[in-house]
Amino acid sequence: MNYRELVILRGGYIRNQTIPVIPVSDGAGEVVSVGENVTAFKIGDRVAGTFFRDWVTGIPTEKMMDTALGGGIDGMLANYVARREHAWVKIPEHLTYEEAATLPCAAVTAWNSLVTGGLIAGQTILTLGTGGVSIFALQFAKLFGARVIITSSSDEKLERARALGADETINYHTNSEWQQKVRFLTNGLGVDQVVEVGGEGTLSRSLSSARIGGYIGTIGVLTGFGSGGLTPASVFFNHLRFQGIYVGSREMFEAMIKAIALHRLKPVIDQTIPFAEVKRAYELLEQRKHFGKIVISHS
Ligand SMILES: NC(=O)c1ccc[n+]([C@@H]2O[C@H](COP(=O)([O-])OP(=O)(O)OC[C@H]3O[C@@H](n4cnc5c(N)ncnc54)[C@H](OP(=O)(O)O)[C@@H]3O)[C@@H](O)[C@H]2O)c1
């Protein structure tokens, strides 16, 4: 499950207006049948679907972006799914199907944002909240040798983030001007990268949290789709780099899987809900009590 599932249920993102549609972009499972000309997979292989069926590599076209699962085309909330071979990747051996099912959207998005921002060891990133994208951003940033500042509305979740390697934590409820704390924690300079999942309500504070020449991976709308006080001057006077991130290609997914397999990184699953109780998974997502991911299981 991703926050996106709620947005689609409420009326959709652009290019995700197909109605009716089988929902849910992410899924993993076992290959039970292959077509005659398939060479990349055989029966019994363990696979996950790519978020965009047809974005394999490079810069996506409009047509490729029309193939987002569970939005533009049918998704993964199904017992059986048939796709061309370019729309699958093999999953790491150390992951269960439930763990691998968390990867196609949130993990690829976090990976894409950090890599596109050119993250290197010793840099500092800021990530907002403890949902799916942000927890993957925390895990990958630690893997890259970066310092991580993370915010949350809950001290208990911040404790869990520390246990995962977060270097600095800020409660954004008790510390509403959290960008000042970020500045303080970076000797007044600001962070190298922001994983901007908040949107309207967090954007201007994220801007104030970035260093001059810093990078903002523009990803989410947890607090709304508005501009959040963003002005051209606030960007150019600080030489900021804004990069829209829309999940990623199969090539990025495969690069990420290599890293996950090498480091035996485990996605963080908060709860696993049986397929028959899928409505409960939506309710849980809406309550925002989760840390990391909520997964729907067939077993
Ligand atoms: N562009 C893309 O390709 C892409 C891909 C994936 C996701 N997204 C977007 O990224 C966002 C996150 O997605 P997700 O699936 O990771 O969401 P999620 O798992 O549902 O995240 C929920 C968490 O967000 C945090 N949050 C809510 N309001 C916040 C605020 N004002 N400041 C800081 N944190 C806040 C809360 O963390 P605490 O409980 O710790 O406070 C909440 O538990 C969504 O807007 C989604 O649409 C975009």
The ligand as an SDF file (V2000), in Angstrom:
LIG
                    3D

 48 52  0  0  0  0  0  0  0  0999 V2000
    6.2300   11.2620   -6.8180 N   0  0  0  0  0  0  0  0  0  0  0  0
    6.2390    9.9600   -6.6530 C   0  0  0  0  0  0  0  0  0  0  0  0
    6.6720    9.1980   -7.5000 O   0  0  0  0  0  0  0  0  0  0  0  0
    5.7390    9.3870   -5.3730 C   0  0  0  0  0  0  0  0  0  0  0  0
    5.9940    8.0480   -5.0490 C   0  0  0  0  0  0  0  0  0  0  0  0
    5.5800    7.5790   -3.7930 C   0  0  0  0  0  0  0  0  0  0  0  0
    4.9220    8.4380   -2.9350 C   0  0  0  0  0  0  0  0  0  0  0  0
    4.6600    9.7030   -3.3180 N   0  0  0  0  0  0  0  0  0  0  0  0
    3.9950   10.6420   -2.4240 C   0  0  0  0  0  0  0  0  0  0  0  0
    4.8440   10.7880   -1.2980 O   0  0  0  0  0  0  0  0  0  0  0  0
    4.0670   10.9700   -0.1430 C   0  0  0  0  0  0  0  0  0  0  0  0
    4.4160    9.8920    0.8680 C   0  0  0  0  0  0  0  0  0  0  0  0
    3.9460    8.6520    0.3960 O   0  0  0  0  0  0  0  0  0  0  0  0
    3.9920    7.3780    1.3360 P   0  0  0  0  0  0  0  0  0  0  0  0
    3.3370    6.2690    0.5890 O   0  0  0  0  0  0  0  0  0  0  0  0
    5.3690    7.1930    1.8690 O   0  0  0  0  0  0  0  0  0  0  0  0
    3.0190    7.8670    2.4980 O   0  0  0  0  0  0  0  0  0  0  0  0
    2.5930    7.2040    3.8660 P   0  0  0  0  0  0  0  0  0  0  0  0
    3.3150    5.9240    4.1030 O   0  0  0  0  0  0  0  0  0  0  0  0
    1.1060    7.1710    3.9000 O   0  0  0  0  0  0  0  0  0  0  0  0
    3.1200    8.2990    4.8980 O   0  0  0  0  0  0  0  0  0  0  0  0
    2.3360    8.7130    5.9550 C   0  0  0  0  0  0  0  0  0  0  0  0
    3.1920    9.5070    6.9110 C   0  0  0  0  0  0  0  0  0  0  0  0
    3.5010   10.7850    6.4140 O   0  0  0  0  0  0  0  0  0  0  0  0
    3.8550   11.6190    7.4840 C   0  0  0  0  0  0  0  0  0  0  0  0
    3.3070   12.9660    7.3760 N   0  0  0  0  0  0  0  0  0  0  0  0
    2.0350   13.3490    7.2190 C   0  0  0  0  0  0  0  0  0  0  0  0
    1.9430   14.6900    7.2890 N   0  0  0  0  0  0  0  0  0  0  0  0
    3.1890   15.1560    7.4970 C   0  0  0  0  0  0  0  0  0  0  0  0
    3.7610   16.4430    7.7060 C   0  0  0  0  0  0  0  0  0  0  0  0
    3.0330   17.5360    7.7070 N   0  0  0  0  0  0  0  0  0  0  0  0
    5.0930   16.5300    7.9060 N   0  0  0  0  0  0  0  0  0  0  0  0
    5.8560   15.4270    7.9170 C   0  0  0  0  0  0  0  0  0  0  0  0
    5.3760   14.1830    7.7570 N   0  0  0  0  0  0  0  0  0  0  0  0
    4.0620   14.0590    7.5530 C   0  0  0  0  0  0  0  0  0  0  0  0
    3.3310   10.9640    8.7460 C   0  0  0  0  0  0  0  0  0  0  0  0
    4.4710   10.5180    9.4740 O   0  0  0  0  0  0  0  0  0  0  0  0
    4.4940   10.5400   11.0840 P   0  0  0  0  0  0  0  0  0  0  0  0
    3.3590    9.6400   11.5010 O   0  0  0  0  0  0  0  0  0  0  0  0
    5.8330   10.0340   11.4180 O   0  0  0  0  0  0  0  0  0  0  0  0
    4.2550   11.9580   11.5080 O   0  0  0  0  0  0  0  0  0  0  0  0
    2.4920    9.8190    8.2120 C   0  0  0  0  0  0  0  0  0  0  0  0
    2.4670    8.7130    9.0630 O   0  0  0  0  0  0  0  0  0  0  0  0
    2.6170   10.9520   -0.6080 C   0  0  0  0  0  0  0  0  0  0  0  0
    2.1730   12.2620   -0.8620 O   0  0  0  0  0  0  0  0  0  0  0  0
    2.6620   10.1890   -1.9090 C   0  0  0  0  0  0  0  0  0  0  0  0
    1.6140   10.5230   -2.7640 O   0  0  0  0  0  0  0  0  0  0  0  0
    5.0430   10.1950   -4.5200 C   0  0  0  0  0  0  0  0  0  0  0  0
  1  2  1  0
  2  3  2  0
  2  4  1  0
  4  5  1  0
  4 48  2  0
  5  6  2  0
  6  7  1  0
  7  8  2  0
  8  9  1  0
  8 48  1  0
  9 10  1  0
  9 46  1  0
 10 11  1  0
 11 12  1  0
 11 44  1  0
 12 13  1  0
 13 14  1  0
 14 15  2  0
 14 16  1  0
 14 17  1  0
 17 18  1  0
 18 19  2  0
 18 20  1  0
 18 21  1  0
 21 22  1  0
 22 23  1  0
 23 24  1  0
 23 42  1  0
 24 25  1  0
 25 26  1  0
 25 36  1  0
 26 27  1  0
 26 35  1  0
 27 28  2  0
 28 29  1  0
 29 30  1  0
 29 35  2  0
 30 31  1  0
 30 32  2  0
 32 33  1  0
 33 34  2  0
 34 35  1  0
 36 37  1  0
 36 42  1  0
 37 38  1  0
 38 39  2  0
 38 40  1  0
 38 41  1  0
 42 43  1  0
 44 45  1  0
 44 46  1  0
 46 47  1  0
M  CHG  2   8   1  16  -1
M  END
$$$$
